[in-house]
Amino acid sequence: MSSGPDSGLQERGPAVVRRPVPAISLRQLLTVSRPALWINTVGVLVTGLWLTGQLYTAAPAFWLLLLYLTLPYNLLIYGLNDLSDRAEDALSPRKGGWQGARLRTAEATPLLTWILALNLPFLLLLAWLLTPASLALLLLSAALFAGYSLPPLRFKARPLLDGLSNVAYALPLALPALLLGRPVSVWALLALCAYSVGKHAFDAAQDSGSDRAAGLNTTAVWLGVRGVALYSLCWFVLAGALLWPLSRLSSGVLLMVCGGMALRLWRKPDVDTAARLYPLSIVTPWIVGGVSGVQLVYLLVRGLY
């Protein structure tokens, strides 16, 4: 049969294939958020509450804040970092597992969508519930994390500023005090700031090779592994000294564990040693925080704090 103009049939052009935007599973989101590091946000907030002299609080804002500092906030911290570090992560042998995701280009937009979808509603609600001072501190912490990863600031690519911006990890320690109208534990806050700067430099030593290959100039790249071992040791000693007036036991544990691993890296300054020491670095917040937390809870229960 003819298929001419009068046949009622028309030729169709090539079909347009629409490729769906790839979805990101909950497992992938959790991998990006690094649950092993949630202690750095959740643990700091709980310790900050105990430092106010309370074991718990009925304030809804605190519990919402605690929930926010789990998946949503850590997805903001590490998701933006993974989006900006795709070139470096592609060269890093430790990425692609529990130490951080190795993102494909097609996953960038869905991940950014999830970061916004999980963070904006919490921030809007917290803006209504938090006091002005506590809200300002939370936003400052989030801004420092964003500035660490995103251009034009991208502190990660600026030696010294990369670690100094990591005081953002310490700032939530003061949130409960500002929320509940209690005095901020200045010594504890300063000690945690110093520890955060030193730990960032120490942890970055293992990535100095891949960062250098990708053209990224970090503190660890700038100082070299031996230099960063001494640099981080100085910050750990300062943190221990600042913690000394509050707890000699906590100060001693911090100096023994963190100072010890920095000295170990100084004695054998190479990327492989830094990588082997990284799991110990990961658990130092659990060790030092656990020692400090047990003391605080004991004193609070006994009515001595």
Backbone as CSV, one residue per row, in Angstrom:
resi,resn,N_x,N_y,N_z,CA_x,CA_y,CA_z,C_x,C_y,C_z
1,MET,0.859,-1.209,0.000,0.000,0.000,0.000,0.874,1.230,0.000
2,SER,0.451,2.235,-0.770,1.200,3.476,-0.856,1.082,4.256,0.435
3,SER,2.149,4.970,0.762,2.129,5.826,1.964,2.338,7.275,1.568
4,GLY,1.745,7.671,0.459,1.868,9.032,-0.053,1.075,10.002,0.777
5,PRO,0.996,11.261,0.304,0.342,12.315,1.066,-1.116,12.034,1.348
6,ASP,-1.786,11.280,0.454,-3.209,11.068,0.636,-3.525,9.792,1.402
7,SER,-2.509,9.124,1.886,-2.762,7.836,2.534,-3.172,7.983,3.985
8,GLY,-3.033,9.191,4.575,-3.398,9.393,5.976,-2.265,9.028,6.930
9,LEU,-1.102,8.620,6.390,0.035,8.260,7.232,1.117,9.321,7.067
10,GLN,1.790,9.682,8.151,2.869,10.655,8.110,4.125,10.048,8.703
11,GLU,5.249,10.385,8.096,6.505,9.880,8.635,6.858,10.658,9.904
12,ARG,7.357,9.965,10.866,7.746,10.592,12.126,9.271,10.714,12.192
13,GLY,9.712,11.791,12.778,11.141,11.979,12.948,11.661,11.080,14.053
14,PRO,12.966,11.097,14.277,13.562,10.252,15.312,13.020,10.611,16.695
15,ALA,12.762,9.596,17.489,12.218,9.819,18.830,13.252,10.484,19.725
16,VAL,12.789,11.414,20.524,13.670,12.080,21.481,13.660,11.292,22.776
17,VAL,14.822,10.804,23.160,14.934,10.008,24.382,15.258,10.932,25.543
18,ARG,14.388,10.996,26.504,14.611,11.822,27.686,15.236,10.967,28.783
19,ARG,16.417,11.343,29.180,17.094,10.605,30.247,16.705,11.196,31.595
20,PRO,16.174,10.383,32.488,15.786,10.911,33.793,16.999,11.345,34.597
21,VAL,16.801,12.365,35.408,17.878,12.792,36.301,18.154,11.671,37.290
22,PRO,19.414,11.207,37.401,19.701,10.083,38.281,19.356,10.399,39.728
23,ALA,18.738,9.467,40.374,18.356,9.650,41.772,19.512,9.256,42.669
24,ILE,19.514,9.796,43.884,20.502,9.419,44.889,19.769,8.705,46.000
25,SER,20.226,7.535,46.334,19.571,6.731,47.350,19.921,7.247,48.744
26,LEU,19.145,6.805,49.726,19.426,7.172,51.114,20.803,6.678,51.525
27,ARG,21.166,5.499,51.043,22.494,4.968,51.372,23.593,5.885,50.850
28,GLN,23.422,6.408,49.644,24.407,7.331,49.091,24.465,8.634,49.882
29,LEU,23.288,9.135,50.279,23.259,10.358,51.080,23.967,10.156,52.413
30,LEU,23.757,8.997,53.019,24.430,8.701,54.277,25.944,8.608,54.075
31,THR,26.348,7.993,52.968,27.781,7.889,52.678,28.406,9.266,52.543
32,VAL,27.718,10.140,51.827,28.225,11.500,51.652,28.307,12.222,52.998
33,SER,27.340,12.011,53.869,27.287,12.729,55.150,28.257,12.182,56.186
34,ARG,28.897,11.036,55.913,29.909,10.457,56.795,29.417,10.270,58.238
35,PRO,28.516,9.325,58.475,27.970,9.125,59.833,29.027,8.934,60.905
36,ALA,30.193,8.403,60.546,31.258,8.220,61.536,31.736,9.550,62.109
37,LEU,31.439,10.651,61.406,31.891,11.975,61.851,30.768,12.800,62.478
38,TRP,29.583,12.244,62.599,28.492,13.004,63.199,28.782,13.381,64.646
39,ILE,29.660,12.637,65.301,30.037,12.956,66.677,30.588,14.372,66.771
40,ASN,31.172,14.860,65.668,31.760,16.198,65.669,30.716,17.298,65.748
41,THR,29.473,16.996,65.415,28.407,17.994,65.516,27.444,17.653,66.669
42,VAL,26.938,16.433,66.665,25.985,16.024,67.699,26.652,15.992,69.069
43,GLY,27.840,15.377,69.140,28.545,15.271,70.413,28.915,16.619,70.986
44,VAL,29.322,17.533,70.127,29.691,18.875,70.574,28.479,19.600,71.150
45,LEU,27.328,19.459,70.501,26.119,20.119,70.999,25.704,19.563,72.366
46,VAL,25.727,18.242,72.525,25.346,17.633,73.802,26.318,18.042,74.902
47,THR,27.619,18.040,74.592,28.610,18.478,75.575,28.373,19.933,75.959
48,GLY,28.003,20.749,74.976,27.689,22.142,75.265,26.511,22.284,76.216
49,LEU,25.519,21.392,76.073,24.392,21.410,76.998,24.843,21.073,78.406
50,TRP,25.654,20.033,78.545,26.144,19.641,79.873,26.979,20.742,80.508
51,LEU,27.711,21.495,79.682,28.521,22.587,80.214,27.669,23.728,80.766
52,THR,26.391,23.770,80.395,25.496,24.778,80.972,25.025,24.383,82.369
53,GLY,25.315,23.139,82.777,24.876,22.657,84.078,23.609,21.835,84.017
54,GLN,23.156,21.464,82.811,21.956,20.664,82.638,22.280,19.365,81.912
55,LEU,21.661,18.277,82.389,21.801,17.000,81.693,20.890,16.938,80.478
56,TYR,19.731,17.580,80.589,18.766,17.593,79.491,17.954,18.877,79.602
57,THR,17.184,19.157,78.571,16.335,20.340,78.556,15.028,20.014,77.848
58,ALA,13.982,20.700,78.250,12.690,20.518,77.592,12.504,21.494,76.435
59,ALA,13.513,22.304,76.139,13.380,23.310,75.084,13.250,22.640,73.718
60,PRO,12.122,22.839,73.022,11.960,22.216,71.693,13.058,22.625,70.712
61,ALA,13.552,23.854,70.843,14.580,24.335,69.921,15.842,23.488,70.020
62,PHE,16.186,23.048,71.232,17.397,22.233,71.387,17.247,20.902,70.663
63,TRP,16.109,20.251,70.812,15.920,18.931,70.206,15.828,19.026,68.680
64,LEU,15.244,20.108,68.193,15.226,20.320,66.742,16.642,20.576,66.237
65,LEU,17.398,21.327,67.011,18.782,21.601,66.658,19.607,20.317,66.662
66,LEU,19.359,19.459,67.645,20.069,18.183,67.714,19.764,17.331,66.485
67,LEU,18.494,17.304,66.082,18.116,16.553,64.886,18.752,17.159,63.639
68,TYR,18.790,18.460,63.564,19.369,19.129,62.397,20.856,18.823,62.251
69,LEU,21.554,18.684,63.365,22.992,18.459,63.316,23.366,17.013,63.004
70,THR,22.393,16.199,62.621,22.688,14.839,62.163,22.844,14.868,60.635
71,LEU,21.950,14.218,59.925,22.068,14.101,58.469,22.040,15.443,57.739
72,PRO,21.075,16.340,58.012,21.014,17.568,57.192,22.298,18.403,57.251
73,TYR,22.784,18.667,58.463,23.945,19.546,58.611,25.217,18.896,58.081
74,ASN,25.381,17.604,58.353,26.574,16.916,57.864,26.535,16.742,56.342
75,LEU,25.340,16.659,55.779,25.225,16.626,54.320,25.641,17.976,53.738
76,LEU,25.321,19.054,54.442,25.779,20.382,54.027,27.302,20.458,54.070
77,ILE,27.884,19.992,55.166,29.341,20.075,55.327,30.060,19.268,54.256
78,TYR,29.724,17.979,54.182,30.508,17.072,53.347,29.975,16.971,51.914
79,GLY,28.688,17.252,51.731,28.149,17.233,50.383,28.742,18.346,49.539
80,LEU,28.783,19.567,50.098,29.396,20.674,49.367,30.877,20.402,49.125
81,ASN,31.527,19.781,50.109,32.933,19.451,49.955,33.162,18.437,48.828
82,ASP,32.317,17.408,48.786,32.459,16.399,47.731,32.138,16.967,46.359
83,LEU,31.178,17.896,46.299,30.859,18.532,45.020,32.035,19.344,44.497
84,SER,32.746,20.020,45.401,33.862,20.875,44.989,35.147,20.097,44.765
85,ASP,35.252,18.915,45.380,36.510,18.168,45.357,36.487,16.973,44.418
86,ARG,35.649,17.004,43.395,35.559,15.829,42.527,36.888,15.519,41.845
87,ALA,37.620,16.542,41.462,38.917,16.310,40.801,39.909,15.669,41.759
88,GLU,39.975,16.183,42.988,40.897,15.640,43.979,40.461,14.243,44.427
89,ASP,39.150,14.066,44.632,38.650,12.772,45.108,38.869,11.661,44.094
90,ALA,38.861,12.027,42.802,39.097,11.022,41.762,40.507,10.454,41.852
91,LEU,41.427,11.215,42.449,42.817,10.773,42.583,43.111,10.185,43.958
92,SER,42.136,10.253,44.865,42.352,9.794,46.237,41.900,8.347,46.396
93,PRO,42.795,7.438,46.806,42.415,6.029,46.937,41.453,5.762,48.084
94,ARG,41.329,6.701,49.032,40.472,6.429,50.190,39.017,6.861,49.974
95,LYS,38.739,7.547,48.873,37.378,7.991,48.625,36.586,6.909,47.887
96,GLY,35.266,6.965,48.075,34.396,5.961,47.484,33.845,4.987,48.497
97,GLY,34.085,5.264,49.785,33.591,4.403,50.866,33.206,5.240,52.068
98,TRP,33.464,4.698,53.281,33.032,5.385,54.503,33.809,6.681,54.736
99,GLN,34.951,6.854,54.073,35.735,8.070,54.249,35.334,9.178,53.278
100,GLY,34.284,8.941,52.501,33.808,9.982,51.606,33.432,9.442,50.245
101,ALA,32.450,10.074,49.636,31.945,9.613,48.341,32.851,10.075,47.204
102,ARG,32.810,9.327,46.106,33.446,9.746,44.860,32.303,9.980,43.870
103,LEU,31.943,11.241,43.687,30.735,11.581,42.938,30.960,11.549,41.440
104,ARG,29.924,11.127,40.719,29.895,11.269,39.274,29.279,12.617,38.922
105,THR,29.598,13.093,37.741,29.091,14.404,37.309,27.567,14.448,37.344
106,ALA,26.923,13.350,36.941,25.463,13.316,36.888,24.816,13.365,38.258
107,GLU,25.585,13.091,39.314,25.024,13.083,40.666,25.099,14.440,41.347
108,ALA,25.752,15.400,40.724,25.966,16.695,41.356,24.653,17.436,41.606
109,THR,23.820,17.548,40.584,22.560,18.284,40.738,21.619,17.626,41.737
110,PRO,21.396,16.299,41.675,20.532,15.673,42.692,21.059,15.859,44.107
111,LEU,22.380,15.778,44.289,22.941,15.948,45.628,22.714,17.367,46.128
112,LEU,22.961,18.351,45.288,22.734,19.740,45.690,21.262,19.971,46.018
113,THR,20.377,19.341,45.267,18.933,19.449,45.541,18.602,18.900,46.921
114,TRP,19.176,17.752,47.270,18.934,17.156,48.584,19.519,18.017,49.705
115,ILE,20.689,18.592,49.478,21.292,19.459,50.500,20.356,20.621,50.816
116,LEU,19.834,21.254,49.775,18.925,22.381,49.971,17.604,21.925,50.589
117,ALA,17.086,20.792,50.120,15.782,20.314,50.593,15.822,19.912,52.065
118,LEU,16.956,19.427,52.533,17.058,18.997,53.929,17.484,20.127,54.862
119,ASN,18.167,21.122,54.332,18.683,22.187,55.198,17.760,23.400,55.313
120,LEU,17.191,23.846,54.206,16.397,25.074,54.246,15.194,24.997,55.185
121,PRO,14.386,23.908,55.174,13.255,23.860,56.111,13.698,23.910,57.570
122,PHE,14.777,23.198,57.904,15.282,23.246,59.279,15.728,24.654,59.652
123,LEU,16.461,25.301,58.766,16.963,26.629,59.074,15.835,27.644,59.232
124,LEU,14.807,27.510,58.417,13.664,28.418,58.547,12.949,28.227,59.877
125,LEU,12.770,26.972,60.284,12.114,26.699,61.563,12.992,27.120,62.730
126,LEU,14.288,26.850,62.628,15.209,27.244,63.698,15.312,28.759,63.809
127,ALA,15.162,29.460,62.686,15.183,30.915,62.733,14.047,31.462,63.581
128,TRP,12.975,30.708,63.654,11.821,31.108,64.469,11.999,30.709,65.934
129,LEU,12.677,29.590,66.192,12.767,29.048,67.546,14.009,29.497,68.316
130,LEU,15.124,29.723,67.627,16.367,30.051,68.322,16.400,31.515,68.745
131,THR,17.229,31.794,69.731,17.483,33.180,70.096,18.335,33.823,69.006
132,PRO,18.331,35.149,68.892,19.139,35.799,67.844,20.622,35.427,67.912
133,ALA,21.181,35.351,69.126,22.608,35.030,69.258,22.907,33.603,68.815
134,SER,22.061,32.654,69.227,22.301,31.259,68.854,22.084,31.044,67.356
135,LEU,21.100,31.739,66.785,20.871,31.630,65.336,22.063,32.204,64.570
136,ALA,22.581,33.346,65.015,23.728,33.961,64.347,24.943,33.035,64.387
137,LEU,25.148,32.361,65.519,26.290,31.458,65.647,26.122,30.240,64.746
138,LEU,24.913,29.704,64.672,24.658,28.563,63.792,24.892,28.947,62.332
139,LEU,24.403,30.100,61.926,24.575,30.554,60.546,26.045,30.836,60.237
140,LEU,26.786,31.342,61.228,28.214,31.575,61.036,28.939,30.253,60.804
141,SER,28.592,29.239,61.588,29.203,27.924,61.423,28.905,27.361,60.036
142,ALA,27.644,27.436,59.612,27.265,26.936,58.288,27.968,27.722,57.183
143,ALA,28.091,29.032,57.361,28.744,29.867,56.348,30.229,29.524,56.225
144,LEU,30.883,29.236,57.343,32.289,28.857,57.306,32.475,27.530,56.574
145,PHE,31.571,26.584,56.811,31.662,25.303,56.113,31.423,25.490,54.608
146,ALA,30.453,26.319,54.267,30.198,26.581,52.848,31.390,27.288,52.215
147,GLY,31.963,28.261,52.931,33.119,28.983,52.420,34.347,28.102,52.293
148,TYR,34.420,27.066,53.108,35.538,26.127,53.017,35.552,25.411,51.669
149,SER,34.359,25.080,51.185,34.262,24.266,49.976,34.003,25.055,48.703
150,LEU,33.218,26.118,48.793,32.704,26.762,47.588,33.505,27.994,47.192
151,PRO,33.679,28.219,45.889,34.261,29.473,45.418,33.252,30.603,45.632
152,PRO,33.692,31.853,45.699,35.074,32.304,45.483,35.988,32.186,46.700
153,LEU,35.421,31.966,47.882,36.265,31.882,49.073,37.115,30.618,49.069
154,ARG,36.483,29.493,48.982,37.095,28.168,49.005,38.354,28.125,49.878
155,PHE,38.109,28.221,51.187,39.208,28.236,52.144,40.101,27.008,52.025
156,LYS,39.542,25.895,51.553,40.334,24.676,51.449,41.567,24.870,50.585
157,ALA,41.509,25.744,49.621,42.629,25.979,48.712,43.502,27.140,49.178
158,ARG,43.352,27.552,50.436,44.128,28.676,50.967,44.872,28.205,52.216
159,PRO,46.178,28.006,52.133,46.939,27.524,53.291,46.674,28.361,54.542
160,LEU,46.601,27.696,55.659,46.292,28.224,56.987,44.806,28.548,57.143
161,LEU,44.221,29.235,56.167,42.792,29.535,56.265,41.951,28.265,56.215
162,ASP,42.454,27.223,55.543,41.687,25.981,55.468,41.447,25.415,56.858
163,GLY,42.485,25.395,57.693,42.324,24.871,59.046,41.624,25.846,59.975
164,LEU,41.959,27.132,59.860,41.348,28.129,60.748,39.835,28.186,60.559
165,SER,39.365,27.968,59.334,37.919,27.990,59.095,37.222,26.806,59.760
166,ASN,38.006,25.785,60.145,37.408,24.617,60.779,37.052,24.829,62.241
167,VAL,37.241,26.045,62.759,36.677,26.366,64.073,35.156,26.251,64.014
168,ALA,34.617,26.161,62.800,33.169,25.962,62.644,32.694,24.714,63.379
169,TYR,33.567,23.708,63.502,33.197,22.505,64.246,33.001,22.796,65.733
170,ALA,33.721,23.785,66.248,33.668,24.069,67.683,32.492,24.965,68.067
171,LEU,32.026,25.791,67.153,31.024,26.801,67.485,29.733,26.236,68.076
172,PRO,29.220,25.068,67.619,27.990,24.547,68.237,28.102,24.263,69.727
173,LEU,29.325,24.215,70.262,29.484,24.015,71.712,28.812,25.133,72.497
174,ALA,28.782,26.331,71.915,28.202,27.483,72.607,26.706,27.635,72.369
175,LEU,26.133,26.868,71.448,24.717,27.052,71.105,23.773,26.819,72.288
176,PRO,23.925,25.737,73.078,23.002,25.548,74.200,23.049,26.701,75.202
177,ALA,24.232,27.210,75.491,24.345,28.322,76.440,23.627,29.556,75.911
178,LEU,23.835,29.862,74.637,23.171,31.031,74.051,21.671,30.824,73.950
179,LEU,21.259,29.594,73.727,19.834,29.283,73.613,19.133,29.387,74.956
180,LEU,19.812,28.915,76.010,19.186,28.847,77.340,19.537,30.034,78.226
181,GLY,20.281,30.982,77.695,20.637,32.157,78.481,21.636,31.882,79.574
182,ARG,22.563,30.951,79.335,23.596,30.600,80.318,24.949,31.120,79.834
183,PRO,25.920,31.238,80.756,27.263,31.678,80.337,27.935,30.642,79.433
184,VAL,28.643,31.108,78.440,29.390,30.226,77.543,30.688,29.803,78.229
185,SER,31.028,28.524,78.148,32.287,28.022,78.698,33.411,28.389,77.728
186,VAL,34.033,29.525,77.976,35.002,30.086,77.034,36.224,29.188,76.895
187,TRP,36.733,28.663,78.019,37.919,27.809,77.953,37.661,26.572,77.100
188,ALA,36.507,25.958,77.313,36.172,24.769,76.528,36.022,25.103,75.050
189,LEU,35.402,26.243,74.752,35.210,26.652,73.359,36.547,26.911,72.676
190,LEU,37.442,27.632,73.364,38.748,27.928,72.775,39.574,26.655,72.595
191,ALA,39.497,25.744,73.569,40.228,24.479,73.459,39.745,23.676,72.262
192,LEU,38.428,23.645,72.060,37.876,22.895,70.934,38.224,23.559,69.610
193,CYS,38.293,24.888,69.588,38.716,25.597,68.377,40.143,25.204,68.007
194,ALA,41.046,25.217,68.993,42.439,24.861,68.738,42.562,23.413,68.278
195,TYR,41.843,22.523,68.941,41.858,21.113,68.547,41.371,20.946,67.108
196,SER,40.311,21.653,66.729,39.740,21.532,65.382,40.723,21.964,64.311
197,VAL,41.472,23.036,64.581,42.460,23.512,63.605,43.574,22.486,63.444
198,GLY,44.060,21.966,64.571,45.125,20.976,64.509,44.692,19.686,63.852
199,LYS,43.489,19.239,64.157,42.998,17.978,63.597,42.796,18.099,62.089
200,HIS,42.320,19.246,61.627,42.144,19.415,60.188,43.469,19.262,59.461
201,ALA,44.509,19.921,59.968,45.819,19.836,59.325,46.337,18.403,59.350
202,PHE,46.188,17.744,60.494,46.670,16.369,60.627,45.964,15.448,59.634
203,ASP,44.645,15.559,59.551,43.878,14.677,58.662,44.176,14.953,57.193
204,ALA,44.527,16.196,56.879,44.789,16.554,55.478,46.125,16.024,54.988
205,ALA,47.000,15.612,55.903,48.324,15.137,55.495,48.221,13.932,54.571
206,GLN,47.264,13.048,54.838,47.142,11.845,54.016,46.697,12.157,52.587
207,ASP,46.085,13.319,52.372,45.604,13.703,51.046,46.564,14.643,50.327
208,SER,47.705,14.915,50.941,48.598,15.923,50.357,49.093,15.516,48.966
209,GLY,49.294,14.214,48.744,49.754,13.763,47.432,48.726,13.990,46.343
210,SER,47.480,13.553,46.595,46.420,13.728,45.594,46.041,15.196,45.442
211,ASP,46.100,15.963,46.536,45.804,17.392,46.440,46.855,18.109,45.599
212,ARG,48.107,17.749,45.797,49.182,18.363,45.010,49.034,18.006,43.535
213,ALA,48.698,16.745,43.276,48.536,16.307,41.878,47.383,17.018,41.195
214,ALA,46.354,17.378,41.975,45.198,18.073,41.418,45.386,19.584,41.384
215,GLY,46.557,20.061,41.847,46.833,21.493,41.820,46.224,22.259,42.971
216,LEU,45.883,21.560,44.073,45.253,22.204,45.222,46.311,22.498,46.279
217,ASN,46.385,23.748,46.716,47.408,24.167,47.683,46.784,24.283,49.069
218,THR,46.924,23.245,49.859,46.407,23.234,51.229,47.549,23.462,52.211
219,THR,47.220,23.575,53.486,48.259,23.688,54.513,49.185,22.488,54.477
220,ALA,48.606,21.290,54.306,49.413,20.069,54.278,50.336,20.040,53.065
221,VAL,49.863,20.519,51.922,50.704,20.592,50.727,51.801,21.626,50.928
222,TRP,51.454,22.744,51.493,52.383,23.861,51.688,53.491,23.516,52.681
223,LEU,53.118,22.873,53.803,54.087,22.579,54.853,54.815,21.254,54.651
224,GLY,54.204,20.347,53.903,54.760,19.007,53.812,54.328,18.184,55.009
225,VAL,54.500,16.872,54.944,53.988,16.002,56.000,54.690,16.263,57.328
226,ARG,56.017,16.380,57.340,56.724,16.644,58.598,56.319,18.007,59.174
227,GLY,56.217,19.000,58.312,55.824,20.319,58.782,54.422,20.330,59.364
228,VAL,53.499,19.609,58.729,52.130,19.587,59.229,52.034,18.808,60.534
229,ALA,52.935,17.830,60.743,52.957,17.102,62.015,53.302,18.048,63.160
230,LEU,54.308,18.905,62.959,54.687,19.872,63.987,53.621,20.954,64.156
231,TYR,53.047,21.374,63.039,51.995,22.400,63.075,50.794,21.906,63.882
232,SER,50.329,20.697,63.587,49.177,20.164,64.308,49.529,19.908,65.768
233,LEU,50.779,19.472,66.042,51.195,19.251,67.430,51.088,20.545,68.243
234,CYS,51.492,21.667,67.650,51.390,22.959,68.354,49.945,23.280,68.710
235,TRP,49.023,23.023,67.802,47.609,23.288,68.084,47.074,22.338,69.148
236,PHE,47.508,21.077,69.129,47.062,20.126,70.148,47.585,20.520,71.535
237,VAL,48.832,20.981,71.593,49.391,21.435,72.874,48.615,22.647,73.377
238,LEU,48.294,23.571,72.485,47.496,24.735,72.873,46.130,24.303,73.369
239,ALA,45.494,23.356,72.683,44.184,22.866,73.117,44.265,22.251,74.498
240,GLY,45.324,21.454,74.743,45.488,20.858,76.068,45.684,21.901,77.151
241,ALA,46.455,22.948,76.831,46.691,24.012,77.808,45.402,24.775,78.122
242,LEU,44.589,25.018,77.109,43.325,25.722,77.320,42.326,24.873,78.106
243,LEU,42.429,23.561,77.947,41.520,22.659,78.642,41.954,22.404,80.083
244,TRP,43.200,22.663,80.390,43.773,22.353,81.701,42.979,22.964,82.865
245,PRO,42.564,24.260,82.807,41.807,24.826,83.942,40.478,24.124,84.201
246,LEU,39.905,23.496,83.174,38.612,22.829,83.333,38.766,21.384,83.795
247,SER,39.714,20.685,83.221,39.895,19.266,83.552,41.309,18.831,83.208
248,ARG,42.078,18.535,84.213,43.438,18.060,83.968,43.423,16.681,83.312
249,LEU,42.425,15.873,83.672,42.325,14.546,83.079,42.053,14.641,81.582
250,SER,41.073,15.454,81.187,40.752,15.620,79.772,41.932,16.219,79.011
251,SER,42.600,17.183,79.621,43.765,17.797,79.009,44.871,16.763,78.794
252,GLY,45.110,15.938,79.808,46.147,14.915,79.693,45.837,13.887,78.627
253,VAL,44.576,13.473,78.544,44.179,12.498,77.527,44.348,13.087,76.137
254,LEU,43.941,14.334,75.960,44.082,14.985,74.658,45.552,15.056,74.244
255,LEU,46.407,15.461,75.182,47.831,15.579,74.860,48.447,14.218,74.572
256,MET,48.039,13.202,75.314,48.608,11.875,75.121,48.194,11.282,73.778
257,VAL,46.892,11.358,73.471,46.394,10.729,72.246,46.738,11.559,71.013
258,CYS,46.313,12.817,71.000,46.526,13.655,69.812,47.994,14.052,69.654
259,GLY,48.621,14.420,70.784,50.038,14.744,70.707,50.863,13.533,70.301
260,GLY,50.467,12.354,70.797,51.192,11.138,70.455,51.124,10.811,68.974
261,MET,49.948,10.952,68.371,49.855,10.619,66.943,50.570,11.657,66.093
262,ALA,50.605,12.930,66.548,51.347,13.951,65.803,52.849,13.666,65.863
263,LEU,53.342,13.241,67.019,54.755,12.897,67.147,55.102,11.663,66.313
264,ARG,54.161,10.708,66.259,54.393,9.521,65.434,54.535,9.911,63.964
265,LEU,53.703,10.845,63.509,53.793,11.297,62.125,55.073,12.079,61.890
266,TRP,55.512,12.839,62.892,56.757,13.608,62.756,57.962,12.672,62.613
267,ARG,57.930,11.557,63.349,59.045,10.609,63.288,59.079,9.855,61.965
268,LYS,57.915,9.628,61.371,57.851,8.952,60.075,56.932,9.752,59.167
269,PRO,57.443,10.834,58.599,56.596,11.781,57.861,56.327,11.373,56.421
270,ASP,55.349,10.511,56.233,54.948,10.160,54.870,53.441,9.964,54.826
271,VAL,52.921,9.964,53.610,51.474,9.878,53.412,50.915,8.564,53.940
272,ASP,51.653,7.469,53.790,51.173,6.166,54.250,51.004,6.143,55.767
273,THR,51.946,6.743,56.488,51.821,6.820,57.949,50.611,7.658,58.335
274,ALA,50.410,8.781,57.642,49.247,9.627,57.921,47.951,8.863,57.694
275,ALA,47.912,8.053,56.630,46.709,7.272,56.338,46.468,6.201,57.405
276,ARG,47.542,5.583,57.899,47.383,4.564,58.947,46.935,5.175,60.265
277,LEU,47.320,6.410,60.517,46.943,7.078,61.763,45.548,7.697,61.692
278,TYR,44.999,7.822,60.494,43.702,8.488,60.338,42.579,7.833,61.138
279,PRO,42.456,6.492,61.161,41.401,5.903,62.001,41.506,6.310,63.470
280,LEU,42.734,6.442,63.984,42.895,6.914,65.363,42.429,8.353,65.490
281,SER,42.753,9.165,64.480,42.296,10.553,64.498,40.772,10.640,64.497
282,ILE,40.135,9.724,63.763,38.672,9.709,63.694,38.053,9.468,65.071
283,VAL,38.679,8.623,65.884,38.081,8.275,67.182,38.550,9.193,68.309
284,THR,39.472,10.134,68.027,39.896,11.029,69.116,38.750,11.847,69.705
285,PRO,37.762,12.309,68.912,36.632,12.988,69.560,35.866,12.071,70.512
286,TRP,35.769,10.773,70.153,35.100,9.822,71.040,35.888,9.636,72.329
287,ILE,37.229,9.571,72.201,38.065,9.337,73.383,38.063,10.548,74.305
288,VAL,38.457,11.701,73.769,38.546,12.906,74.588,37.157,13.363,75.022
289,GLY,36.193,13.314,74.096,34.825,13.700,74.448,34.208,12.760,75.459
290,GLY,34.508,11.458,75.326,33.981,10.486,76.289,34.513,10.725,77.690
291,VAL,35.823,10.973,77.797,36.431,11.251,79.106,35.827,12.508,79.716
292,SER,35.693,13.545,78.902,35.120,14.805,79.406,33.643,14.640,79.751
293,GLY,32.904,13.916,78.905,31.475,13.731,79.146,31.181,12.948,80.406
294,VAL,31.950,11.902,80.642,31.751,11.104,81.858,31.976,11.968,83.100
295,GLN,33.007,12.788,83.057,33.263,13.681,84.192,32.104,14.654,84.408
296,LEU,31.630,15.244,83.321,30.540,16.207,83.436,29.273,15.567,83.982
297,VAL,28.932,14.396,83.437,27.720,13.714,83.902,27.844,13.352,85.380
298,TYR,29.002,12.870,85.787,29.223,12.523,87.204,29.024,13.747,88.094
299,LEU,29.634,14.872,87.699,29.512,16.083,88.502,28.080,16.603,88.529
300,LEU,27.382,16.505,87.396,25.993,16.975,87.341,25.083,16.115,88.198
301,VAL,25.254,14.801,88.129,24.431,13.898,88.921,24.668,14.103,90.415
302,ARG,25.918,14.350,90.768,26.248,14.559,92.180,25.979,15.983,92.644
303,GLY,25.561,16.854,91.733,25.282,18.236,92.087,26.535,19.045,92.394
304,LEU,27.670,18.664,91.799,28.936,19.304,92.077,29.350,20.282,90.989
305,TYR,28.532,20.407,89.930,28.894,21.294,88.820,27.821,22.346,88.649
